[in-house]
Amino acid sequence: MLIYLKEENDEEFGEIEREDEMNFLLKDIITIKEGQNILYLKRNYWKILSNQFKLDYGRTMSIDGIKIAEKQAFIINNCELKEINKYKKGRIEFESKEDWMKKTNLFVDVENGNNNITNFAKFGLSVVNLHDKSFINEIQSAYQYTEIGKVSLKFSKQNLENLKLTDEFKNDVIDAINSKNPRERFKKITKEYGQFIPTEIILGGKVYFNDTDIIGEKSSKFYSFNYIRLLGGKHPDDENFDEKNWIESLKNYQNWECIEFKNPLNIFHLLFDDLRKQAFKSIGKRILYTSTENCDYYLNESGRHKNFELKNIPQNILEIIHDEESDCDIFATVVDTNANSKKVFFNCQILRKPNTKPSIIIHGIQKSFQKRRYNLKIKMMIIGYDKDFNFILPDTISVELIKNVYDPQNLLEFYSIPLKQKLNSMVTNGIPFFGIPVLSNLDSSNKSIIIGHNFCNTLSSNDFNIDVYSYCLKKKRYDKLPHFVFCTIIISDYPTSNFYASLPFNFKFLRNPFIDLNTSNISPKCVSLYLSKNNNYNPIFLSQKINQIKIKYLNCKCKRTCFVCKNKKVKISRNESDIECIVFD
């Protein structure tokens, strides 16, 4: 592409933008020197290179190398072109499958904390048979390489005026936002427009040699040659490598290729802020992070709680939790690792004070108080909007999250929260649902209170409720519910690798109803109680052990004066089939 130049001062020229060319006559920009009419033109080299290598097209990592998208999402109006002329020799090896995917897709100097590139690599690996022998051999391989970096092309997200959305991409995004199934529409957009755009690209040449000291003689289906892979430059296929001739061929820019990508951005990150927010909100929330942590709980006083802080969460996840746009919530469940512990169970609640890091409140509930030390495992899930648009990853768990604020004028011991969702059809269709109370403060008025809940079919016009109830461990009685928010979590989509079951309870003489899990896995399960009939049951709590889930009832010392003891008297019996436990792992 040629740009007209207009002389402003001696030997100084200004560029005439394409949109301004119509405002000039040719005679206005011609310079007359020594009787000659001279027209000064400038060749826009970055534009030539951008067009040649489709630098404003999205890309996707794959087992066969980087793939360029079919459709163009952006137009680059300007970028920084820098000559580097860098000669480098080195050795490349792979630490993991993700590391192999990054490096073979030309992301070489990647910091460990760059989660964007790791997620791009995971998506590329999702279509690979990770147990294929030839693929495993590739992970264990190593290569020597020689690299000639000629130029770098660079643009930044902050300089968005140099990027322009194509009308087709913009319209496709808007249509996806307004569609009935935005998630699937955005997956289609990613397939057509690519997953990311690198904001810096190195052009030149690179040649790989098998590191025979490490791997010996082997074959590879991932490279074009037996002992060599060539990026850029010219070299006869049937001759020994001649570095001098190869370097000479790189003096011609038409022989260059992309030899390294840096600092990629998801194509949706480059949308204008309003459109980007609409996009990730239309896709909905998902589980952004899951972790299982050990917790030592010393119960040395009746009613005393354990405040479990989120100390081991990665920094990027903590930032997401505090990011208002992500609108994050936390779910937690706990299990006692000692299967032989008796007459104790544990309850989880979330404490989320304004402008502070959330924590998990754990209460140990004993039939009669004894000082004990317990080794617990806590499973936590961070749920929120996916601002990084990683919804296409194969392990994505999509979530619908419903918040109900309990703040009535007259505080109650038992309250039913209306729920619009049809729980019976969710159970039938294998859609798990759970809940947890979230407190905004913890003080003397509520620090000894546990909040229990169950999901219930009222059988009135097929309506559904969440029954919530509170018990004070100090007073040993049902007490007024504190102010809290109840979060209902519906797992709307999950991988087949996750376990889901809706299980009935077993009964034995003189024992509370129970479910044997038949597993040695000590990771806590997500569990919830569903009552298909409202029979005024006595409040039910669930006790989760490694291999068993039990129903627990609490004795109330109110002398039959509280609402619960007057109205909720029925306990589950062997002859009833209207109660089941939802289990998800």
SEBA-80112 format. One record per residue (C-alpha): residue in one letter; residue number from 1; x, y, z. Coordinates in steps of 0.05 Angstrom, whole numbers, always signed. Layout:
# SEBA-80112
PT;a;NUM;X;Y;Z
...
END
This chain:
# SEBA-80112
PT;m;1;+0;+0;+0
PT;l;2;+27;+69;-19
PT;i;3;+13;+133;+20
PT;y;4;+19;+203;-8
PT;l;5;+69;+250;+27
PT;k;6;+65;+326;+28
PT;e;7;+127;+367;+39
PT;e;8;+118;+412;+99
PT;n;9;+189;+438;+111
PT;d;10;+255;+423;+78
PT;e;11;+264;+348;+78
PT;e;12;+204;+339;+125
PT;f;13;+141;+306;+100
PT;g;14;+73;+293;+129
PT;e;15;+29;+233;+112
PT;i;16;-39;+244;+79
PT;e;17;-90;+198;+109
PT;r;18;-131;+156;+60
PT;e;19;-196;+190;+81
PT;d;20;-165;+259;+68
PT;e;21;-139;+245;-2
PT;m;22;-202;+273;-35
PT;n;23;-187;+340;-4
PT;f;24;-122;+349;-43
PT;l;25;-107;+362;-116
PT;l;26;-47;+327;-144
PT;k;27;-13;+395;-157
PT;d;28;-19;+410;-83
PT;i;29;+26;+353;-62
PT;i;30;+76;+353;-120
PT;t;31;+145;+381;-102
PT;i;32;+182;+418;-157
PT;k;33;+258;+412;-154
PT;e;34;+305;+433;-209
PT;g;35;+248;+437;-258
PT;q;36;+223;+367;-243
PT;n;37;+156;+349;-214
PT;i;38;+168;+299;-157
PT;l;39;+113;+259;-123
PT;y;40;+134;+230;-57
PT;l;41;+103;+164;-36
PT;k;42;+112;+120;+25
PT;r;43;+105;+45;+24
PT;n;44;+67;+21;+86
PT;y;45;+108;-42;+101
PT;w;46;+68;-62;+163
PT;k;47;+4;-64;+121
PT;i;48;+38;-109;+69
PT;l;49;+60;-157;+123
PT;s;50;-7;-154;+158
PT;n;51;-43;-173;+94
PT;q;52;+8;-226;+76
PT;f;53;+2;-262;+143
PT;k;54;-71;-245;+160
PT;l;55;-49;-213;+225
PT;d;56;-118;-184;+238
PT;y;57;-151;-253;+235
PT;g;58;-165;-293;+298
PT;r;59;-125;-357;+311
PT;t;60;-135;-423;+347
PT;m;61;-83;-471;+374
PT;s;62;-85;-542;+346
PT;i;63;-44;-605;+345
PT;d;64;-22;-588;+274
PT;g;65;-1;-517;+292
PT;i;66;-36;-451;+295
PT;k;67;-100;-446;+253
PT;i;68;-122;-381;+221
PT;a;69;-197;-365;+225
PT;e;70;-241;-366;+164
PT;k;71;-273;-298;+180
PT;q;72;-241;-232;+199
PT;a;73;-261;-202;+266
PT;f;74;-220;-138;+264
PT;i;75;-184;-90;+217
PT;i;76;-117;-64;+241
PT;n;77;-110;+9;+221
PT;n;78;-40;+18;+248
PT;c;79;+13;-19;+288
PT;e;80;+85;-13;+310
PT;l;81;+136;-44;+262
PT;k;82;+205;-55;+290
PT;e;83;+266;-86;+257
PT;i;84;+302;-134;+304
PT;n;85;+350;-176;+260
PT;k;86;+361;-225;+317
PT;y;87;+401;-290;+311
PT;k;88;+389;-342;+363
PT;k;89;+405;-416;+376
PT;g;90;+374;-457;+431
PT;r;91;+341;-520;+455
PT;i;92;+267;-532;+466
PT;e;93;+235;-587;+508
PT;f;94;+166;-597;+538
PT;e;95;+145;-601;+611
PT;s;96;+72;-622;+599
PT;k;97;+18;-630;+547
PT;e;98;-1;-557;+555
PT;d;99;+72;-536;+548
PT;w;100;+78;-577;+484
PT;m;101;+15;-545;+455
PT;k;102;+40;-475;+471
PT;k;103;+110;-484;+443
PT;t;104;+90;-521;+379
PT;n;105;+39;-465;+367
PT;l;106;+96;-414;+372
PT;f;107;+84;-388;+443
PT;v;108;+155;-398;+468
PT;d;109;+171;-348;+523
PT;v;110;+108;-357;+565
PT;e;111;+105;-338;+639
PT;n;112;+75;-392;+684
PT;g;113;+21;-345;+708
PT;n;114;-6;-331;+638
PT;n;115;-74;-366;+646
PT;n;116;-99;-340;+579
PT;i;117;-47;-379;+539
PT;t;118;-57;-441;+583
PT;n;119;-131;-440;+569
PT;f;120;-120;-431;+495
PT;a;121;-74;-492;+498
PT;k;122;-126;-533;+537
PT;f;123;-177;-519;+483
PT;g;124;-128;-543;+430
PT;l;125;-116;-606;+470
PT;s;126;-190;-620;+478
PT;v;127;-194;-651;+409
PT;v;128;-130;-694;+417
PT;n;129;-126;-766;+439
PT;l;130;-80;-753;+498
PT;h;131;-65;-828;+505
PT;d;132;-41;-836;+433
PT;k;133;+29;-866;+436
PT;s;134;+58;-821;+382
PT;f;135;+30;-760;+419
PT;i;136;+62;-783;+484
PT;n;137;+128;-791;+447
PT;e;138;+123;-719;+424
PT;i;139;+115;-695;+495
PT;q;140;+180;-731;+514
PT;s;141;+218;-703;+454
PT;a;142;+268;-645;+450
PT;y;143;+293;-601;+393
PT;q;144;+352;-557;+376
PT;y;145;+334;-495;+337
PT;t;146;+363;-436;+300
PT;e;147;+321;-373;+295
PT;i;148;+327;-309;+254
PT;g;149;+279;-256;+278
PT;k;150;+272;-201;+225
PT;v;151;+216;-155;+249
PT;s;152;+163;-151;+302
PT;l;153;+92;-124;+293
PT;k;154;+58;-100;+355
PT;f;155;-7;-67;+376
PT;s;156;-39;-59;+445
PT;k;157;-109;-67;+473
PT;q;158;-102;+3;+503
PT;n;159;-93;+32;+433
PT;l;160;-161;+8;+409
PT;e;161;-168;+64;+358
PT;n;162;-120;+22;+316
PT;l;163;-171;-35;+315
PT;k;164;-238;-33;+281
PT;l;165;-291;-87;+287
PT;t;166;-315;-115;+222
PT;d;167;-390;-105;+213
PT;e;168;-400;-180;+205
PT;f;169;-366;-197;+271
PT;k;170;-402;-142;+308
PT;n;171;-470;-164;+281
PT;d;172;-456;-237;+297
PT;v;173;-438;-218;+370
PT;i;174;-502;-177;+377
PT;d;175;-544;-233;+348
PT;a;176;-512;-283;+396
PT;i;177;-527;-238;+456
PT;n;178;-600;-234;+436
PT;s;179;-608;-308;+418
PT;k;180;-643;-362;+459
PT;n;181;-577;-399;+469
PT;p;182;-520;-349;+472
PT;r;183;-469;-400;+495
PT;e;184;-476;-443;+433
PT;r;185;-478;-382;+387
PT;f;186;-413;-356;+417
PT;k;187;-381;-425;+408
PT;k;188;-399;-420;+334
PT;i;189;-369;-349;+331
PT;t;190;-305;-375;+362
PT;k;191;-301;-431;+310
PT;e;192;-311;-381;+253
PT;y;193;-270;-322;+279
PT;g;194;-217;-357;+320
PT;q;195;-202;-356;+394
PT;f;196;-150;-302;+402
PT;i;197;-108;-249;+367
PT;p;198;-34;-243;+385
PT;t;199;-16;-171;+401
PT;e;200;+56;-182;+381
PT;i;201;+83;-225;+324
PT;i;202;+155;-241;+306
PT;l;203;+168;-253;+232
PT;g;204;+230;-286;+203
PT;g;205;+254;-358;+199
PT;k;206;+264;-416;+246
PT;v;207;+291;-486;+236
PT;y;208;+285;-545;+284
PT;f;209;+330;-606;+290
PT;n;210;+314;-668;+330
PT;d;211;+356;-670;+393
PT;t;212;+383;-740;+380
PT;d;213;+422;-742;+445
PT;i;214;+355;-742;+481
PT;i;215;+306;-780;+438
PT;g;216;+347;-822;+390
PT;e;217;+318;-841;+323
PT;k;218;+242;-838;+319
PT;s;219;+187;-819;+272
PT;s;220;+138;-763;+282
PT;k;221;+71;-749;+250
PT;f;222;+72;-677;+274
PT;y;223;+128;-650;+231
PT;s;224;+139;-648;+156
PT;f;225;+210;-676;+157
PT;n;226;+243;-733;+193
PT;y;227;+297;-692;+227
PT;i;228;+279;-620;+210
PT;r;229;+221;-571;+211
PT;l;230;+228;-506;+173
PT;l;231;+190;-441;+185
PT;g;232;+208;-387;+135
PT;g;233;+265;-383;+87
PT;k;234;+280;-429;+28
PT;h;235;+318;-494;+28
PT;p;236;+316;-556;-16
PT;d;237;+281;-614;+18
PT;d;238;+330;-667;-5
PT;e;239;+395;-634;+16
PT;n;240;+433;-626;+81
PT;f;241;+416;-562;+116
PT;d;242;+457;-503;+92
PT;e;243;+449;-448;+144
PT;k;244;+485;-395;+103
PT;n;245;+439;-403;+42
PT;w;246;+378;-406;+87
PT;i;247;+396;-341;+122
PT;e;248;+409;-308;+55
PT;s;249;+339;-327;+32
PT;l;250;+309;-290;+92
PT;k;251;+333;-223;+63
PT;n;252;+269;-226;+21
PT;y;253;+208;-210;+65
PT;q;254;+166;-255;+20
PT;n;255;+203;-314;+50
PT;w;256;+187;-296;+122
PT;e;257;+137;-333;+165
PT;c;258;+109;-323;+235
PT;i;259;+159;-354;+282
PT;e;260;+132;-330;+349
PT;f;261;+68;-303;+379
PT;k;262;+64;-262;+443
PT;n;263;+12;-233;+490
PT;p;264;-52;-261;+458
PT;l;265;-120;-232;+474
PT;n;266;-186;-268;+468
PT;i;267;-223;-238;+409
PT;f;268;-281;-219;+455
PT;h;269;-234;-179;+500
PT;l;270;-224;-131;+442
PT;l;271;-298;-113;+439
PT;f;272;-317;-45;+465
PT;d;273;-333;-48;+540
PT;d;274;-409;-45;+536
PT;l;275;-413;-99;+483
PT;r;276;-362;-143;+519
PT;k;277;-402;-139;+584
PT;q;278;-466;-156;+548
PT;a;279;-431;-215;+516
PT;f;280;-405;-249;+579
PT;k;281;-469;-235;+618
PT;s;282;-511;-266;+563
PT;i;283;-469;-330;+567
PT;g;284;-484;-336;+641
PT;k;285;-444;-357;+701
PT;r;286;-399;-418;+709
PT;i;287;-354;-450;+761
PT;l;288;-290;-410;+754
PT;y;289;-249;-447;+805
PT;t;290;-254;-510;+848
PT;s;291;-208;-531;+904
PT;t;292;-206;-581;+962
PT;e;293;-169;-558;+1024
PT;n;294;-150;-590;+1090
PT;c;295;-177;-558;+1153
PT;d;296;-158;-572;+1226
PT;y;297;-217;-556;+1271
PT;y;298;-207;-555;+1346
PT;l;299;-275;-553;+1379
PT;n;300;-259;-530;+1450
PT;e;301;-323;-493;+1466
PT;s;302;-396;-509;+1452
PT;g;303;-422;-469;+1394
PT;r;304;-353;-443;+1374
PT;h;305;-343;-437;+1299
PT;k;306;-282;-443;+1253
PT;n;307;-269;-385;+1206
PT;f;308;-234;-417;+1147
PT;e;309;-199;-363;+1106
PT;l;310;-184;-369;+1031
PT;k;311;-109;-368;+1038
PT;n;312;-88;-417;+984
PT;i;313;-129;-389;+927
PT;p;314;-87;-364;+868
PT;q;315;-79;-289;+862
PT;n;316;-117;-285;+796
PT;i;317;-177;-320;+828
PT;l;318;-176;-271;+887
PT;e;319;-177;-214;+838
PT;i;320;-237;-245;+803
PT;i;321;-273;-251;+870
PT;h;322;-264;-177;+884
PT;d;323;-282;-157;+812
PT;e;324;-352;-129;+813
PT;e;325;-364;-147;+739
PT;s;326;-351;-221;+754
PT;d;327;-406;-219;+809
PT;c;328;-376;-280;+844
PT;d;329;-405;-324;+898
PT;i;330;-376;-382;+937
PT;f;331;-404;-450;+951
PT;a;332;-372;-497;+1002
PT;t;333;-383;-566;+1031
PT;v;334;-345;-603;+1085
PT;v;335;-331;-675;+1103
PT;d;336;-300;-707;+1165
PT;t;337;-241;-750;+1142
PT;n;338;-249;-796;+1202
PT;a;339;-303;-845;+1182
PT;n;340;-307;-869;+1254
PT;s;341;-325;-802;+1285
PT;k;342;-392;-808;+1321
PT;k;343;-446;-761;+1345
PT;v;344;-420;-701;+1307
PT;f;345;-434;-668;+1240
PT;f;346;-412;-603;+1207
PT;n;347;-447;-544;+1176
PT;c;348;-420;-493;+1125
PT;q;349;-439;-420;+1116
PT;i;350;-405;-364;+1077
PT;l;351;-384;-299;+1109
PT;r;352;-378;-242;+1061
PT;k;353;-368;-175;+1093
PT;p;354;-367;-114;+1047
PT;n;355;-299;-99;+1015
PT;t;356;-265;-158;+1049
PT;k;357;-242;-227;+1028
PT;p;358;-297;-280;+1038
PT;s;359;-288;-337;+1086
PT;i;360;-323;-402;+1103
PT;i;361;-356;-410;+1172
PT;i;362;-356;-481;+1198
PT;h;363;-394;-505;+1259
PT;g;364;-385;-573;+1291
PT;i;365;-451;-599;+1320
PT;q;366;-445;-650;+1376
PT;k;367;-501;-687;+1412
PT;s;368;-465;-672;+1477
PT;f;369;-405;-627;+1480
PT;q;370;-335;-657;+1484
PT;k;371;-270;-623;+1466
PT;r;372;-246;-654;+1401
PT;r;373;-198;-641;+1344
PT;y;374;-225;-658;+1275
PT;n;375;-189;-665;+1208
PT;l;376;-236;-638;+1155
PT;k;377;-235;-630;+1081
PT;i;378;-270;-570;+1050
PT;k;379;-291;-566;+978
PT;m;380;-302;-496;+952
PT;m;381;-327;-470;+886
PT;i;382;-320;-399;+860
PT;i;383;-379;-382;+815
PT;g;384;-385;-320;+771
PT;y;385;-386;-290;+702
PT;d;386;-330;-314;+657
PT;k;387;-298;-249;+634
PT;d;388;-242;-289;+601
PT;f;389;-293;-325;+555
PT;n;390;-266;-394;+571
PT;f;391;-335;-425;+565
PT;i;392;-312;-468;+507
PT;l;393;-263;-508;+549
PT;p;394;-284;-582;+555
PT;d;395;-286;-581;+632
PT;t;396;-333;-522;+636
PT;i;397;-390;-528;+686
PT;s;398;-446;-478;+672
PT;v;399;-487;-451;+730
PT;e;400;-551;-413;+742
PT;l;401;-546;-376;+808
PT;i;402;-607;-348;+844
PT;k;403;-601;-302;+904
PT;n;404;-658;-292;+955
PT;v;405;-650;-240;+1009
PT;y;406;-680;-258;+1077
PT;d;407;-694;-193;+1113
PT;p;408;-766;-195;+1139
PT;q;409;-797;-145;+1188
PT;n;410;-814;-202;+1236
PT;l;411;-757;-251;+1246
PT;l;412;-777;-325;+1243
PT;e;413;-748;-392;+1262
PT;f;414;-773;-425;+1198
PT;y;415;-785;-393;+1131
PT;s;416;-803;-417;+1061
PT;i;417;-771;-381;+1002
PT;p;418;-812;-387;+937
PT;l;419;-774;-417;+879
PT;k;420;-797;-411;+807
PT;q;421;-755;-468;+780
PT;k;422;-790;-536;+772
PT;l;423;-748;-580;+817
PT;n;424;-783;-645;+799
PT;s;425;-765;-639;+726
PT;m;426;-694;-620;+745
PT;v;427;-688;-684;+786
PT;t;428;-717;-725;+728
PT;n;429;-668;-693;+678
PT;g;430;-607;-702;+721
PT;i;431;-596;-628;+736
PT;p;432;-563;-619;+805
PT;f;433;-582;-562;+851
PT;f;434;-553;-539;+918
PT;g;435;-556;-481;+965
PT;i;436;-517;-444;+1018
PT;p;437;-531;-384;+1064
PT;v;438;-487;-323;+1059
PT;l;439;-478;-276;+1119
PT;s;440;-456;-204;+1113
PT;n;441;-432;-200;+1185
PT;l;442;-415;-246;+1244
PT;d;443;-425;-223;+1315
PT;s;444;-452;-245;+1382
PT;s;445;-523;-247;+1355
PT;n;446;-509;-300;+1301
PT;k;447;-441;-332;+1311
PT;s;448;-470;-393;+1345
PT;i;449;-528;-401;+1296
PT;i;450;-529;-453;+1240
PT;i;451;-577;-447;+1182
PT;g;452;-605;-510;+1151
PT;h;453;-647;-518;+1089
PT;n;454;-682;-566;+1043
PT;f;455;-716;-560;+975
PT;c;456;-790;-577;+975
PT;n;457;-849;-588;+928
PT;t;458;-909;-554;+960
PT;l;459;-958;-593;+916
PT;s;460;-997;-528;+911
PT;s;461;-1002;-511;+837
PT;n;462;-937;-549;+830
PT;d;463;-899;-493;+867
PT;f;464;-831;-503;+899
PT;n;465;-798;-474;+961
PT;i;466;-732;-472;+997
PT;d;467;-746;-484;+1070
PT;v;468;-695;-450;+1115
PT;y;469;-689;-457;+1191
PT;s;470;-638;-438;+1244
PT;y;471;-613;-470;+1307
PT;c;472;-572;-438;+1363
PT;l;473;-516;-484;+1388
PT;k;474;-509;-443;+1452
PT;k;475;-583;-444;+1471
PT;k;476;-594;-515;+1443
PT;r;477;-659;-493;+1410
PT;y;478;-687;-467;+1345
PT;d;479;-677;-392;+1341
PT;k;480;-695;-332;+1298
PT;l;481;-664;-333;+1229
PT;p;482;-611;-279;+1222
PT;h;483;-607;-232;+1162
PT;f;484;-575;-270;+1104
PT;v;485;-576;-284;+1030
PT;f;486;-592;-354;+1006
PT;c;487;-555;-374;+943
PT;t;488;-586;-429;+901
PT;i;489;-538;-461;+852
PT;i;490;-565;-500;+792
PT;i;491;-514;-539;+752
PT;s;492;-544;-529;+683
PT;d;493;-488;-563;+643
PT;y;494;-430;-607;+664
PT;p;495;-380;-656;+633
PT;t;496;-394;-730;+633
PT;s;497;-334;-740;+678
PT;n;498;-374;-711;+737
PT;f;499;-415;-757;+780
PT;y;500;-489;-743;+792
PT;a;501;-541;-784;+828
PT;s;502;-608;-776;+862
PT;l;503;-607;-827;+918
PT;p;504;-661;-854;+966
PT;f;505;-646;-864;+1039
PT;n;506;-639;-931;+1073
PT;f;507;-670;-948;+1140
PT;k;508;-648;-992;+1198
PT;f;509;-679;-1002;+1266
PT;l;510;-659;-948;+1316
PT;r;511;-617;-912;+1265
PT;n;512;-628;-847;+1227
PT;p;513;-638;-854;+1152
PT;f;514;-573;-860;+1114
PT;i;515;-541;-870;+1045
PT;d;516;-479;-912;+1034
PT;l;517;-435;-880;+981
PT;n;518;-391;-941;+969
PT;t;519;-330;-898;+955
PT;s;520;-261;-888;+986
PT;n;521;-255;-818;+955
PT;i;522;-247;-769;+1013
PT;s;523;-265;-708;+971
PT;p;524;-329;-675;+997
PT;k;525;-391;-682;+954
PT;c;526;-441;-629;+938
PT;v;527;-506;-653;+971
PT;s;528;-576;-627;+979
PT;l;529;-642;-653;+1005
PT;y;530;-705;-654;+961
PT;l;531;-774;-668;+989
PT;s;532;-826;-684;+936
PT;k;533;-882;-674;+987
PT;n;534;-891;-622;+1042
PT;n;535;-908;-663;+1104
PT;n;536;-887;-614;+1158
PT;y;537;-823;-652;+1170
PT;n;538;-780;-636;+1229
PT;p;539;-720;-595;+1204
PT;i;540;-669;-641;+1172
PT;f;541;-594;-632;+1170
PT;l;542;-546;-674;+1129
PT;s;543;-483;-705;+1158
PT;q;544;-431;-723;+1106
PT;k;545;-377;-774;+1120
PT;i;546;-327;-803;+1071
PT;n;547;-371;-862;+1053
PT;q;548;-439;-843;+1080
PT;i;549;-492;-789;+1084
PT;k;550;-539;-788;+1145
PT;i;551;-600;-750;+1165
PT;k;552;-593;-712;+1231
PT;y;553;-646;-683;+1276
PT;l;554;-631;-633;+1332
PT;n;555;-663;-632;+1400
PT;c;556;-697;-567;+1418
PT;k;557;-699;-542;+1491
PT;c;558;-755;-492;+1479
PT;k;559;-805;-535;+1518
PT;r;560;-851;-538;+1458
PT;t;561;-859;-463;+1453
PT;c;562;-824;-448;+1386
PT;f;563;-857;-450;+1317
PT;v;564;-816;-511;+1296
PT;c;565;-834;-555;+1355
PT;k;566;-907;-536;+1349
PT;n;567;-915;-546;+1274
PT;k;568;-857;-588;+1246
PT;k;569;-861;-654;+1283
PT;v;570;-858;-709;+1230
PT;k;571;-795;-750;+1220
PT;i;572;-778;-790;+1158
PT;s;573;-803;-862;+1162
PT;r;574;-787;-926;+1124
PT;n;575;-854;-925;+1087
PT;e;576;-843;-856;+1055
PT;s;577;-811;-848;+987
PT;d;578;-817;-772;+981
PT;i;579;-747;-755;+1002
PT;e;580;-682;-762;+964
PT;c;581;-611;-736;+966
PT;i;582;-579;-700;+907
PT;v;583;-504;-718;+902
PT;f;584;-456;-684;+854
PT;d;585;-380;-692;+849
END
